[in-house]
Amino acid sequence: MEGIQQINTNTLRSWLENGKAVSILDIRPIEERTEWFIPGSIYLNAYDKLKANNPDALHGLHLDKTVPAVTICAGGKTSMIAADLLQMQGFEAYSLQGGMKAWSLAWNTAKISFPYFDVIQFRRTGKGCLSYIIASNKEAIIVDASLPIEAYQELLLKERLTLKYVMETHIHADHLSRSKQLAEKNNVPLYLPIPNKVNFNFEPVTGTTIFDAGNIKIKAIQTPGHTLESTSYFIDDKVLLTGDTLFISGVGRPDLKANNDEAIQKSKLLYQSLQKILALDENIIVMPAHTSQPIDFDNIPIQTTIGIIKKNVAILQLSEEEFINTIQQRIPPTPANYLSIVEKNINGDFSDVNPIDLEAGANRCAIS
């Protein structure tokens, strides 16, 4: 299909970050749209008509012709048909190269500031993964790196930060960890919570580990349940990075890589870990490792307080027995490729795979 203009993820991401006016037209089947979408996009259920080359496939669509239009589908092929139709109607139209699969690597940032430190939240808007740079007095720690390392390197350079440590809340199952790459690139220690099964060198995080960065201390709190090694990080007694243990509106799933008995045992551990977190001061800010919703380019951190979570997340008000039973009944569908992703994260090498292919699919870490 010659003459069809394409736009890549980085360009569209840049447009949205800079507030450029753009109409994003999502033409996927409705079930795909329901799973994940680009914030602010317009939906038209035109997929079947476009596949059939129906010239009226976009009938009824009203877009501003003075604004560029970007069409999206799953892989970037059907969207080219839609872009062609829009071009013929006089639009400046583009097809998103690689579609939503490629968009899974799109990201933006948001920052929350305190007297002695900043927390910069890196958000994979197309995947829901959240990672963090904690910065104090020009020293930085990176937690749960899920983006290509250039994203973090760019911010370290821009803010003139010296990276001191790289660490993880747990061994992830939905995305390839870039933490080992980051630590090697910057020649700094990589800290991983134990017990874990990784096949490469790291510094262990235990329940007594305390990190220093600039003017602050970060305490490790063991919070097993989602995984046996799951750990939260308590920053200067003000912010708790909860990994996949506790989310803004739900809790982590305890069933991955577990049979039924193991999942029940991990549910008990999860309940106990959540009680430990809920016993902390209600004003402490919670910042998780994932969100179940597409993330806007709004510079507003995804965060809440322990007090608000207590009120809003009903599952946390259950007894241990009720909690375990409810968790077992609400297990979401298993994430795509999670066994392959865990294997790559255990080996610490994914040079032989295409991350876009392996990481494709909606986020399914939470139970609410």
GUVO-572642 format. One record per residue (C-alpha): z, y, x; residue number from 1; residue in three letters. Coordinates in Angstrom, 2 decimals, m for minus. Each point is the difference from the previous one (the first is absolute). Layout:
N
       c3       c2       c1  domar  mise
        Z        Y        X    NUM   ALA
...
end
This chain:
368
       c3       c2       c1  domar  mise
     0.00     0.00     0.00      1   MET
    m1.28     2.69     2.31      2   GLU
     0.99     3.63    m0.37      3   GLY
     3.43    m0.72    m1.50      4   ILE
     2.62     2.04     1.79      5   GLN
     3.18    m1.80     1.01      6   GLN
     3.40     1.38     0.91      7   ILE
     2.60    m1.87     2.03      8   ASN
     3.72    m0.33    m0.69      9   THR
     1.02     2.50     2.68     10   ASN
    m2.26     2.73    m1.38     11   THR
     1.17    m0.48    m3.60     12   LEU
     3.60    m0.15     1.20     13   ARG
    m0.52     3.28     1.87     14   SER
    m1.54     1.64    m3.09     15   TRP
     2.97    m1.00    m2.15     16   LEU
     2.53     1.02     2.63     17   GLU
    m1.59     3.44     0.32     18   ASN
    m0.22     0.50    m3.77     19   GLY
    m3.81     0.00    m0.16     20   LYS
    m1.35    m0.22    m3.55     21   ALA
    m1.55    m3.42    m0.54     22   VAL
    m0.65    m2.26    m2.99     23   SER
     0.82    m3.63     0.78     24   ILE
    m1.67    m2.43    m2.40     25   LEU
     1.46    m3.51    m0.16     26   ASP
    m2.48    m2.43    m1.58     27   ILE
     1.78    m3.33     0.63     28   ARG
     0.94    m2.51    m2.72     29   PRO
     3.16     1.10    m1.82     30   ILE
     2.16    m2.81     1.42     31   GLU
    m0.74     1.20     3.55     32   GLU
     0.72     3.60    m0.95     33   ARG
     3.36    m1.06    m1.47     34   THR
     1.03    m1.62     3.30     35   GLU
    m0.61     3.05     2.22     36   TRP
    m1.92     3.28    m0.10     37   PHE
    m0.49     3.30     1.79     38   ILE
     2.32     2.69    m1.42     39   PRO
    m1.90     2.58    m2.03     40   GLY
    m3.07    m2.20    m0.40     41   SER
    m1.95    m0.17    m3.28     42   ILE
    m0.59    m3.42    m1.49     43   TYR
    m3.18    m1.12    m1.75     44   LEU
    m0.41    m3.62    m1.04     45   ASN
    m3.61    m0.18     1.16     46   ALA
     0.04    m2.91     2.45     47   TYR
    m2.00    m2.51    m2.06     48   ASP
    m2.62     2.57    m1.03     49   LYS
    m0.41     1.15     3.61     50   LEU
    m0.38    m3.60     1.20     51   LYS
    m2.72    m0.43    m2.64     52   ALA
    m1.70     3.21     1.25     53   ASN
     0.36     1.58    m3.44     54   ASN
    m1.19     3.63     0.39     55   PRO
     2.51     1.06    m2.69     56   ASP
     2.96    m1.54     1.84     57   ALA
     1.69     3.38     0.48     58   LEU
    m0.74     1.28    m3.50     59   HIS
     2.84     2.07    m1.41     60   GLY
     1.28     1.08     3.40     61   LEU
     0.66     3.73     0.27     62   HIS
     0.48     1.24     3.57     63   LEU
    m0.28     3.43     1.59     64   ASP
    m3.32     0.15     1.85     65   LYS
     1.32     2.67     2.36     66   THR
     2.54    m2.51     1.41     67   VAL
    m0.96    m2.93     2.30     68   PRO
     0.38    m3.42    m1.65     69   ALA
     1.10    m3.17     1.80     70   VAL
    m0.56    m3.37    m1.68     71   THR
     2.19    m3.00     0.79     72   ILE
    m0.03    m3.73    m0.64     73   CYS
     1.68    m2.95     1.73     74   ALA
    m2.28    m0.32     3.03     75   GLY
    m2.36     2.98    m0.05     76   GLY
    m3.16    m1.58    m1.47     77   LYS
     0.02     0.59    m3.76     78   THR
     1.29     3.51     0.66     79   SER
    m3.32     0.73     1.75     80   MET
    m1.83    m0.63    m3.28     81   ILE
     2.34     2.48    m1.71     82   ALA
    m0.49     2.57     2.77     83   ALA
    m3.77    m0.39    m0.35     84   ASP
     0.19     0.70    m3.75     85   LEU
     2.16     3.08     0.62     86   LEU
    m2.41     1.28     2.65     87   GLN
    m2.86    m0.32    m2.46     88   MET
     2.05     2.12    m2.43     89   GLN
     0.33     2.74     2.62     90   GLY
     3.42    m0.78     1.43     91   PHE
     1.00     0.14     3.66     92   GLU
     1.06    m3.66    m0.16     93   ALA
     1.37    m2.44     2.54     94   TYR
     0.97    m3.67    m0.05     95   SER
     3.31    m0.91     1.68     96   LEU
    m0.93    m2.21     2.94     97   GLN
     1.88    m3.31    m0.15     98   GLY
     1.43     0.83    m3.43     99   GLY
     3.65    m0.58    m0.86    100   MET
     0.25    m2.61     2.76    101   LYS
    m0.63     2.71     2.58    102   ALA
     2.19     2.45    m1.91    103   TRP
     3.01    m2.30     0.61    104   SER
     0.28     1.67     3.42    105   LEU
     0.00     3.56    m1.37    106   ALA
     3.26     1.87     0.58    107   TRP
     1.87     3.26    m0.26    108   ASN
     3.39     1.30     1.11    109   THR
     3.03     1.76    m1.44    110   ALA
     3.08     1.35     1.77    111   LYS
     3.66     0.37    m0.87    112   ILE
     2.12     2.19     2.30    113   SER
     3.70     0.08     0.83    114   PHE
     1.99     2.20     2.42    115   PRO
    m0.30    m2.43     2.93    116   TYR
    m3.03    m2.14    m0.83    117   PHE
    m3.23    m0.40    m1.97    118   ASP
    m1.34    m3.11    m1.70    119   VAL
    m3.80    m0.08    m0.21    120   ILE
    m1.24    m2.52    m2.55    121   GLN
    m3.43    m1.52     0.68    122   PHE
    m1.41    m1.29    m3.28    123   ARG
    m2.92    m2.42    m0.30    124   ARG
    m1.17     1.47    m3.27    125   THR
    m2.44    m2.87    m0.56    126   GLY
     2.60    m2.71     0.64    127   LYS
     3.47     1.38    m0.70    128   GLY
     1.39    m0.67     3.49    129   CYS
     2.50     2.59     1.26    130   LEU
     0.87     0.45     3.67    131   SER
     2.07     2.62     1.77    132   TYR
     0.40     2.23     3.01    133   ILE
     3.61     1.12     0.44    134   ILE
     0.08     3.06     2.28    135   ALA
     2.99     1.76     1.52    136   SER
     0.02     2.46     2.91    137   ASN
    m3.56    m1.05     0.95    138   LYS
     0.87    m3.73     0.15    139   GLU
    m1.58    m2.37    m2.52    140   ALA
     0.43    m3.48    m1.44    141   ILE
    m2.75    m1.70    m2.03    142   ILE
     0.94    m2.48    m2.73    143   VAL
    m2.28    m2.55    m1.73    144   ASP
    m3.32     1.17     1.48    145   ALA
    m2.73    m1.12    m2.41    146   SER
    m2.89     2.29     0.98    147   LEU
    m2.33    m0.10     2.99    148   PRO
     2.06     1.42     2.87    149   ILE
    m2.22     3.09     0.36    150   GLU
     1.62     1.49    m3.13    151   ALA
     3.44    m0.05     1.63    152   TYR
    m1.26     1.01     3.44    153   GLN
    m1.68     3.05    m1.50    154   GLU
     3.22     1.21    m1.61    155   LEU
     2.12    m0.71     3.09    156   LEU
    m2.42     2.13     2.02    157   LEU
    m0.22     2.77    m2.60    158   LYS
     3.80     0.29    m0.31    159   GLU
     0.55    m0.57     3.75    160   ARG
     2.30    m2.92    m0.68    161   LEU
     1.02    m2.63     2.54    162   THR
     0.05    m3.48    m1.52    163   LEU
     3.24    m1.80     0.87    164   LYS
    m0.07    m3.20    m2.09    165   TYR
    m2.17    m1.87    m2.48    166   VAL
     1.68    m2.20    m2.60    167   MET
    m0.46    m1.97    m3.20    168   GLU
     2.12    m0.65    m3.06    169   THR
    m1.34    m3.58    m0.22    170   HIS
    m3.06    m2.17     0.72    171   ILE
    m2.54     1.23    m2.54    172   HIS
    m2.17    m2.16    m2.26    173   ALA
    m2.34     2.56    m1.58    174   ASP
    m1.31     1.92     3.00    175   HIS
    m0.62    m0.52     3.69    176   LEU
     2.75     1.57     2.07    177   SER
    m1.18     2.53     2.57    178   ARG
     3.47     0.30     1.56    179   SER
    m0.67    m2.29     2.96    180   LYS
    m3.21     1.92     0.82    181   GLN
     1.83     3.33    m0.23    182   LEU
     2.83    m1.14     2.26    183   ALA
    m2.45    m1.33     2.60    184   GLU
    m2.18     3.11    m0.14    185   LYS
     3.02     2.25     0.62    186   ASN
     1.89    m2.39     2.29    187   ASN
     3.15     0.13    m2.15    188   VAL
     2.28    m2.77    m1.35    189   PRO
    m0.91    m1.83    m3.21    190   LEU
     3.04    m0.84    m2.14    191   TYR
    m0.19    m2.73    m2.65    192   LEU
     2.81    m1.28    m2.24    193   PRO
     1.10    m3.60     0.48    194   ILE
    m0.23    m2.86    m0.82    195   PRO
    m3.80     0.03     0.14    196   ASN
    m2.74    m2.31     1.29    197   LYS
    m2.24     2.37     1.98    198   VAL
    m1.69    m1.38     3.12    199   ASN
     0.25     3.07     2.23    200   PHE
     2.69     1.99     1.78    201   ASN
     2.14     2.51    m1.88    202   PHE
     3.48     1.51    m0.03    203   GLU
     2.21    m1.47    m2.76    204   PRO
     1.54     2.07    m2.80    205   VAL
     3.34    m1.31    m1.26    206   THR
     2.62     1.30    m2.43    207   GLY
     1.65     1.97     2.81    208   THR
    m3.11     1.65     1.49    209   THR
     0.13     3.79     0.19    210   ILE
    m2.96     2.09     1.19    211   PHE
     0.20     3.47     1.55    212   ASP
    m2.80     2.51    m0.46    213   ALA
     0.42     3.66     0.86    214   GLY
     3.13     1.23    m1.78    215   ASN
     0.39    m2.89    m2.45    216   ILE
     1.05    m3.63    m0.27    217   LYS
    m1.72    m2.68    m2.07    218   ILE
     2.05    m3.01    m1.06    219   LYS
    m1.51    m3.38    m0.85    220   ALA
     1.35    m1.59    m3.19    221   ILE
    m0.96    m3.63    m0.60    222   GLN
    m1.37    m0.32    m3.55    223   THR
    m1.50    m3.53    m0.29    224   PRO
    m1.64    m1.24    m3.18    225   GLY
    m3.65     1.06    m0.01    226   HIS
    m0.07    m1.77     3.37    227   THR
     2.90    m1.49     1.95    228   LEU
    m0.29     2.63     2.72    229   GLU
    m0.43     3.04    m2.29    230   SER
     1.86     3.01     1.39    231   THR
     0.49     3.57    m1.22    232   SER
     0.40     3.02     2.29    233   TYR
     2.61     2.67    m0.75    234   PHE
    m1.06     3.34     1.51    235   ILE
     2.80     2.44     0.83    236   ASP
     1.94    m1.15    m3.10    237   ASP
    m2.56     1.78    m2.20    238   LYS
    m3.14    m2.13    m0.41    239   VAL
    m0.33    m3.75    m0.44    240   LEU
    m3.31    m1.67     0.84    241   LEU
     0.26    m3.09    m2.20    242   THR
    m3.19    m1.87     0.96    243   GLY
    m0.90    m2.41    m2.81    244   ASP
     3.62    m0.56    m1.08    245   THR
     0.25     2.93    m2.41    246   LEU
    m2.79     2.14    m1.44    247   PHE
     0.03     3.20    m2.05    248   ILE
    m0.29    m1.94    m3.26    249   SER
     0.55    m3.65     0.91    250   GLY
     1.11    m2.57     2.56    251   VAL
    m1.75    m2.25     2.51    252   GLY
    m1.36    m3.40    m0.95    253   ARG
     1.88    m2.96     1.59    254   PRO
    m2.58    m2.74    m0.55    255   ASP
    m2.60     0.40     2.77    256   LEU
    m0.13    m2.95     2.42    257   LYS
     2.79    m1.67    m2.02    258   ALA
     0.26    m3.00    m2.32    259   ASN
     1.94     0.33    m3.26    260   ASN
     3.42    m0.82     1.50    261   ASP
    m0.61     2.35     2.93    262   GLU
    m1.11     2.77    m2.36    263   ALA
     3.24    m0.37    m1.99    264   ILE
     2.04     0.12     3.21    265   GLN
    m1.88     3.10     1.16    266   LYS
     0.56     1.57    m3.44    267   SER
     3.76    m0.42     0.56    268   LYS
    m0.30     1.64     3.41    269   LEU
    m2.07     2.80    m1.53    270   LEU
     2.65     0.61    m2.67    271   TYR
     2.72     0.23     2.66    272   GLN
    m2.11     2.33     2.16    273   SER
    m0.68     2.28    m2.96    274   LEU
     3.72     0.14    m0.81    275   GLN
     0.60     1.08     3.60    276   LYS
    m2.56     2.82    m0.37    277   ILE
     1.25     1.08    m3.44    278   LEU
     3.55     0.35     1.40    279   ALA
    m1.19     2.84     2.27    280   LEU
     0.26     3.67    m0.97    281   ASP
    m2.15     0.79    m3.06    282   GLU
    m1.58     3.04     1.70    283   ASN
    m1.57    m2.07     2.78    284   ILE
    m3.80     0.19    m0.13    285   ILE
    m1.91    m3.30    m0.27    286   VAL
    m3.45    m0.26     1.59    287   MET
    m1.63    m3.45    m0.35    288   PRO
    m2.85    m1.74     1.85    289   ALA
    m2.25    m0.23    m3.06    290   HIS
    m0.88     1.52    m3.31    291   THR
    m1.79    m1.71    m2.88    292   SER
    m2.03     3.06    m0.96    293   GLN
    m2.98     1.74     1.66    294   PRO
     1.30     2.96     2.01    295   ILE
    m1.15     3.54    m0.68    296   ASP
    m0.96     2.49     2.70    297   PHE
     2.93     2.18    m1.07    298   ASP
     2.25     0.18     3.10    299   ASN
     2.93    m1.15    m2.17    300   ILE
     1.99    m2.84     1.67    301   PRO
     0.50    m3.20    m1.96    302   ILE
     3.79    m0.06    m0.14    303   GLN
     3.00     0.09    m2.28    304   THR
     3.78    m0.34     0.27    305   THR
     2.26    m3.01    m0.34    306   ILE
     1.59     1.66    m3.05    307   GLY
    m3.32     0.40    m1.80    308   ILE
    m1.03    m3.58     0.81    309   ILE
     3.31    m1.28    m1.44    310   LYS
    m0.80     1.76    m3.30    311   LYS
    m3.70    m0.81    m0.23    312   ASN
    m0.46    m3.54     1.36    313   VAL
     1.45    m2.20    m2.75    314   ALA
    m0.17    m3.22     2.01    315   ILE
     2.67     1.41     2.35    316   LEU
     2.51     0.11    m2.85    317   GLN
    m0.08    m3.77    m0.56    318   LEU
     2.56    m2.56     1.14    319   SER
    m0.98    m2.22     2.92    320   GLU
    m0.98    m2.90    m2.27    321   GLU
    m2.00     2.24    m2.35    322   GLU
    m1.66     1.68     2.98    323   PHE
    m1.12    m3.31     1.51    324   ILE
    m1.34    m1.29    m3.33    325   ASN
    m1.84     3.26    m0.71    326   THR
    m1.54     0.10     3.48    327   ILE
    m1.33    m3.55    m0.39    328   GLN
    m1.62     0.88    m3.34    329   GLN
    m1.67     3.17     1.30    330   ARG
    m1.63    m1.23     3.21    331   ILE
    m3.38     1.81     0.19    332   PRO
    m3.25    m1.71     1.06    333   PRO
    m0.09    m1.03     3.66    334   THR
    m1.66     2.64     2.22    335   PRO
    m3.45    m0.88     1.32    336   ALA
    m0.12    m1.41     3.55    337   ASN
     3.75     0.38     0.50    338   TYR
     0.34    m3.24     1.98    339   LEU
    m2.79     1.07     2.38    340   SER
     1.56     3.45     0.38    341   ILE
     3.45    m1.44     0.77    342   VAL
    m1.58    m2.35     2.56    343   GLU
    m1.77     2.91     1.72    344   LYS
     3.22     2.03     0.04    345   ASN
     1.91    m2.93     1.49    346   ILE
    m2.63    m0.43     2.73    347   ASN
    m0.33     3.74     0.58    348   GLY
    m3.78    m0.10     0.31    349   ASP
    m2.62     0.75    m2.63    350   PHE
    m2.90     0.83     2.30    351   SER
    m2.03    m2.85    m1.53    352   ASP
     0.12     1.25    m3.61    353   VAL
    m1.20     3.00    m1.99    354   ASN
     3.18     1.70    m1.31    355   PRO
    m1.90     1.47    m2.96    356   ILE
    m0.94    m3.50    m1.21    357   ASP
     3.43    m1.53     0.64    358   LEU
     2.05     2.82    m1.51    359   GLU
    m2.16     0.57    m3.11    360   ALA
     1.78    m0.22    m3.34    361   GLY
     2.73     1.72    m1.96    362   ALA
     3.61     0.28     1.15    363   ASN
     2.24    m2.65    m1.56    364   ARG
     3.30     0.32     1.86    365   CYS
     2.21     1.30    m2.81    366   ALA
     1.83    m1.43    m2.99    367   ILE
     1.30     2.48    m2.58    368   SER
end
